[in-house]
Amino acid sequence: MAGPADPSAYSVDHEPLVRRARRAILSPWVVVAILGLISILLSCGEVLFSSMLTSAAKPRMQPMASGMALSLGNVTSIALLLFILFALMLPDQPLFGLSKEAFEPDRMVPVLVAVNFAICAVPLFLFSKDAPHSGSKASTASVRAGVGSLFWLIRNWKQNSDAMIYLLARTLAQDAGGVLLILCGVYAAGVMGWDGTQMLIYGLLGCVAGLIGGVLAGWLDETFGPKIAFQIEIAGSVVGLIGIIGASPTKILFMTVADPQAVWDGPMFTTLPELVFVFFGFLGFVFQIAAWSSSRTLLTRLAPASQMGAFFGLAALAGNSTSWLGPMFVGIFTSVFHSQQAGFVPVTLLFAAGFILLLFVKGGGKEPVPD
């Protein structure tokens, strides 16, 4: 890592801020601990605002509300990424007098994300409709009761068998989806050889795909019901994944391109294999974000209203406890076959397993829902 830049390169206004930031560098273990805490808090937040869906929107509006929430989230991501790109990454002299030699633009990104998170949370706290207060006070007894309710759901799974089978299907499909959303960036850098700017543009396209995916999920849920919508979205994710792993700088859908030439005069993604990779990545992101939305709507249809929070908690517990599954299979297959393409084959199998399990779930169709 490069050493700190000469403080004289900064203006007087920025110098004290930069010096304080450099003195505040944390040890790797502290950073890991903070990331772990963030992960826990984000999981709790996911449970809370997902279970609020039944209170925040009428039944007929829940599919659209779930999809639009993800779309609006991606709008803010697009705006933030554009600001990072044009204010911090592309200029020779980044905003705020930050030094590229000291990697300060990169270190500024989490600060901007935190500010964005705080601002965007304000409407949730001020204007969203919450569930009625239970009247009980927070205590160790209430925590034990909450944990006990989760174990009760597991022990008595036959009483809500459709919801429990769905949770298993959702866990497998979302393990695969997590790999698609996260590790495909690693794949793009490793196989396609893209640099940081190309990866940032690819991430920006992923946010645009998320915006479209949220809208698509709302339409599919209302047209076919959330169960069939979820299956369509899993199938679409598989198509995107196959297109991604079948691409390389000289291949399209596993077929070799003799001499890939630039097909347009652009700053990046100029060859046909690169454009095909971007297309299938975009397609996979659209359907995977849509799947996230539809899976949330489907659980609100299958779980009893009185246990909605517990079921969303169980969904989060199942997802986090098996989140290592997809990356582990990717690592094993990559090591055995010495190919990143082969590493993504088991991800397709996880998607297929989730799709098949959904066939055994009753409910979640396009049944009339009262206002």
PyMOL commands that set and color helices and strands:
alter all, ss='L'
color gray80, all
select helices_A, chain A and resi 7-9+15-23+28-51+53-56+59-89+95-97+104-127+140-155+157-192+196-224+226-245+272-302+305-321+325-337+340-343+345-358
alter helices_A, ss='H'
color red, helices_A
select strands_A, chain A and resi 251-252+255-256
alter strands_A, ss='S'
color yellow, strands_A
deselect
rebuild
show_as cartoon
